[in-house]
Amino acid sequence: MKLTKRRLIWLIPNVFCYLMFIGVALFITFYFEGLQEINRLGIWLVAVILLLAVSVHGSYTILKWMREGRL
């Protein structure tokens, strides 16, 4: 498999994770008071932080593989 195809295979899910992060962050922003009233704000904040961590880790791993020549 060519390197460009491998890069696309790894980059598409990573970009999707960033889009999910933006979507969840917007959801929390719009419904902040409602989530606070039903005591679910903490769960959503933990979820968005974990989603950001997974996205950043994925980006770092992909960049590391590109530098090593694996992608």
C-alpha positions in Angstrom: 0.0 0.0 0.0 1.3 3.4 -0.9 2.2 5.9 1.9 -0.4 8.4 0.7 -3.2 5.8 1.1 -1.9 4.9 4.5 -1.8 8.5 5.6 -5.4 9.0 4.4 -6.5 5.9 6.3 -5.1 7.3 9.5 -5.9 11.0 9.0 -9.6 10.6 8.2 -10.5 9.1 11.7 -8.3 11.7 13.4 -10.0 14.6 11.6 -13.3 13.0 12.6 -12.3 12.9 16.2 -11.5 16.7 16.1 -14.9 17.3 14.5 -16.5 15.3 17.3 -14.6 17.4 19.9 -15.8 20.6 18.3 -19.4 19.3 18.2 -19.4 18.1 21.8 -17.8 21.4 23.0 -20.5 23.4 21.2 -23.2 21.1 22.7 -21.8 21.8 26.2 -21.6 25.5 25.5 -25.2 25.7 24.3 -26.7 23.5 27.0 -24.4 24.4 29.9 -27.2 25.5 32.3 -29.4 22.6 31.5 -26.6 20.1 32.0 -25.8 21.8 35.3 -29.4 21.5 36.5 -29.5 17.8 35.9 -26.0 17.2 37.3 -24.5 15.9 34.1 -22.1 18.7 33.3 -19.2 16.9 34.9 -19.7 13.8 32.9 -19.8 15.8 29.6 -16.7 17.8 30.6 -14.7 14.6 31.3 -15.9 13.2 28.0 -14.8 16.2 26.0 -11.4 16.3 27.8 -10.9 12.6 27.0 -11.9 13.2 23.4 -9.4 16.0 23.1 -6.7 13.8 24.6 -7.4 11.0 22.2 -7.3 13.4 19.2 -4.1 15.0 20.2 -2.4 11.7 21.0 -3.5 10.4 17.5 -2.1 13.5 15.8 1.2 13.1 17.7 1.4 9.4 16.8 0.7 10.1 13.1 3.3 12.8 13.0 5.9 10.6 14.7 5.2 7.8 12.1 5.6 10.3 9.3 9.0 11.4 10.6 10.1 7.8 11.0 9.0 7.1 7.4 6.3 4.5 8.3 3.6 6.7 6.9 
